[in-house]
């Protein structure tokens, strides 16, 4: 995932991924964007990333969200955490296209508020890869903030890989979650137990009318695994970009973020 050191407003991430944008964005609008976005550029980048004043395509009060949208963006993922806790996720990137790495994500639930919302701290990646999140978007929350930061990093990485527009990929993901997501019951092992959950799968670029402009990456698959039986509800996010040049090829890029451990604090 792209090494980003600017603040990502969590509320903006949720709104933009759910609703999309009304303006038209051509695929190649950011061809001259640098490969790495530095902290000193954050003020300059804010208008491109958007603001809470951006128009939205639908009325949030009347719009009927899909089941997948609700499960990913609107559910109270943190409802099953009743006392302060630390959630440890492991991120692994591998594949034949570029160098991989392993890193850690720590979500600390530090306070349970009277309305059931949580105050949290998020340490997403270490050292130069650390992803910043505003404290305003980590307090009084009910959704798992790891999801939004991960997905914003994903679209920025697609921007880097293709020299395209992160907004374009964001809109394709939004449409896929809304209209094309497949939800299936699954089970997985966690903490020595068999856990029942659900897997949401999307392939946002497979039928993309512009896929010829980034064909090597257009078969990318996203999987989100949730269970109300594990703290924070999110067990795993997987993304795979297959290598279609041969039947036995390793994926070009394979990434996973998996819950490894939960520690409750008295």
C-alpha positions, -999 to +999 in steps of 0.1 A: +000+000+000+012+035-007+033+053+019+011+082+028+018+106+057-012+130+055-043+130+076-073+110+062-106+123+076-125+091+085-160+107+080-149+118+046-137+083+037-171+068+047-191+095+029-171+094-003-170+056-006-207+052+001-220+081-020-194+088-047-191+122-063-214+140-087-186+155-108-170+136-137-135+123-133-116+110-162-093+081-156-061+099-165-067+132-145-037+126-122-011+113-145+015+138-132+009+130-095+042+120-078+046+084-068+049+092-031+027+118-013+047+136+014+034+152+046+045+186+034+021+183+005-009+177+026-023+212+025-019+213-013-037+179-017-067+187+005-088+202-024-081+171-045-090+147-017-123+166-011-140+182+018-172+179+037-187+206+014-185+182-016-218+174-032-231+139-028-251+120-053-280+109-030-299+119+000-284+103+031-318+104+049-338+085+023-313+064+003-316+027+008-282+011+013-274-023+001-267-051+026-230-050+017-228-013+022-244-016+057-221-044+067-189-026+056-197+010+064-227+014+086-228-015+111-217-010+147-186-031+144-174-021+178-206-030+197-191-062+209-162-045+227-175-037+262-142-027+279-109-011+268-090-034+244-062-036+219-068-053+185-037-064+166-039-069+128-011-082+106-007-069+071+011-089+045+019-078+009+034-103-016+035-111-053+056-110-084+050-074-095+070-055-068+086-060-034+063-070-006+064-063+031+048-072+064+036-046+089+013-042+119-019-023+127-030-016+163-065-004+171-068+006+208-103+011+222-096+034+251-131+045+262-166+032+260-190+062+259-225+064+274-241+061+240-222+029+232-197+047+208-160+043+214-129+065+216-100+049+199-063+053+189-051+038+156-015+029+148-017+019+111+017+007+099+051+016+114+078+042+107+078+056+072+047+036+062+026+049+091-009+062+080-022+092+099-058+095+110-074+125+126-083+121+163-117+137+154-125+106+133-113+081+159-135+093+188-173+087+193-173+061+166-191+028+161-176+015+129-142-001+128-118+027+115-093+002+102-116-004+072-117+031+059-080+037+063-072+004+045-095+013+016-083+048+012-047+034+010-059+009-016-073+034-040-042+056-036-021+025-044-042+018-075-036+054-084+002+048-081+002+015-100-019+028-130-011+065-131-049+069-130-072+087-107-078+076-071-113+091-073-121+069-103-112+037-084-131+049-054-162+053-074-159+019-090-155+003-055-186+023-043-207+010-072-195-026-067-203-026-030-237-011-038-247-032-068-226-062-073-213-075-040-216-112-032-222-122+004-217-157+016-217-175+050-183-189+059-164-202+089-128-195+099-104-203+128-096-176+153-080-179+188-083-217+186-120-216+178-142-221+147-160-188+141-191-183+119-190-152+098-197-137+064-175-129+034-183-100+010-166-102-024-164-075-051-145-073-084-151-036-092-130-034-124-138-066-142-166-050-163-152-015-162-156+002-195-121+017-191-104-015-181-082-015-213-064+015-197-052-006-168-059-042-180-031-058-159-049-048-127-085-049-138-093-084-124-085-073-088-107-090-063-116-077-028-128-098+001-140-086+035-146-111+062-168-101+092-182-118+123-201-104+152-184-131+173-150-114+172-141-081+188-143-053+163-163-075+138-136-073+111-115-105+108-098-100+074-095-079+042-079-097+012-071-082-022-056-102-051-045-090-085-040-122-106-013-126-132-033-137-163-003-144-185-002-181-175-022-207-157+003-213-128+015-178-122+018-162-088-005-132-082+009-099-093+000-085-059-017-102-030-025-083+002-041-094+034-050-077+067-059-102+094-069-100+130-043-118+151-049-110+187-071-091+211-061-080+246-087-066+270-076-042+297-091-039+331 
